[in-house]
Amino acid sequence: MCINIVVVDDDPGFRRIAATLLVARGLRVVAESEDGASALAAVRAHRPHGLLLDLHLPDLDGVSLARQLTEEEDRPRIVLTSTDKSFWSQEELGRAGIECFVAKDKLFDADLRGLFAPSAP
């Protein structure tokens, strides 16, 4: 099964690196977004399985966007990423619909395919 991902980050260099890494791990990047508004539009247009979401975006933070997405039908699995590791508790992230947090410098070592794999029904 092909797992479709949207990459959301305001840094075009990081989006490029993340997309390359995701594709190398057998995932398909269907869109890239630089802010929350375009990410929401991309999720609605592409209905991806997953969202690699930066915490700090120019128009809103990733946790706020994740909360908005909890209201979407077939919401994607959300993996939050950032260089800032001291922010929300795992409990708060879970309430926002975020599957997990992976620091940007640990993304290469993460089991991305496993993190984005759809849950069993």
N, C-alpha and C positions, 0 to 999 in steps of 0.2 A: 504494500500500500504506500502510495506517495503521500508524504506529510507536507502540507503547504504552510508556509510561514510568512508573516509580515515583520520586517525589521524596522523598529522605530527608534531613531536617535538623531539628535540635531547635528552631530558631527559626521559629515559625509565620508571621511576616512574610516571611522569606526563602522559605519554602515557597510562600506565596501569590504572590510576585513571580516565582519560578522557574516555577511552574505556568502563570502568565499568559504568560510569555515562551515557554515550550515550546509552548503552544497557538497562540500567534501565529505560530510557525514551522512550524505544520502537524503537530505531534505531539499525541498524546492522552495526558493524564495519567490513569492508571487508579487510582492510589492515592497517598496521602501518608503518610509515617511520621515519627515524631519520635525514634525510637531504633532500635538494631540489631535487637532482638527483633521489633518490629512490622514492620520492613523485611523481615526474613527470612520472616515470615508472609505479607506482601503479595506477595513474589516467588513464593512457593509457591502462593498463591491465584490470582494474576493472570497468571503466566508472562509478564512484560513483555519487550519487546525490549531495554529499557534501564533503567538505574538512575542517576539523578543523586544522588550520594552525598556527603554532608558528611564531612570528615575527623574532626571532633570530635563525638561523640555521647555522651549521658549514660551509656550502659552499656558501650560499647566503641568503638574507633576504626574509621573507615571501612575502613582497610586490613585489619584483622582480619575485618570482615564480608565484604569482598571475597574473602578467602582461604576463608571458609566457603562462599561461593557457588560457588567453583570446583568443588566437589563436587556441585553441583546439575545435574540433567539440563536441557538447554536453558538454560544460565545466561545472564543478560542481559549486554549490553555495559555496562561500568561506566565512568562519567565521575566522577572524584573532584573535589570542589570544596572550597575553604576560603579564608579570608583569610590563613592561615598558609602562606607559600610556601617556607619552608625546612624541609623534613622528609625525605622519601624520595627516592631516586634514581629515574630513569625505569626502570632495570633492576629495582629492587625492586618498583616498582609493577606492571611487566609480569609478574613472577613471582606477584604476588597476583591477577592476572587483571584488572587495571585498564587500560583502553584508553588513557586520558590524564588529565592534570590540567588543570583550567581554574580560574584564580583567580576568586573570586566577582565581583570588580570588572571582570572581562573576559568574563563570561558573555554579556552583551548582544551583544558583537562576535563571539562564537564561532559557527561553523557547526554549530549543534546538530543539525540534520537530518542532516548528513553524519557527525557523530560517532556518532549513534545508528543510522545505517542498517545493516541486517544485512549481514554480509560475504557476498560471493559464494561459492557452494559450490565 
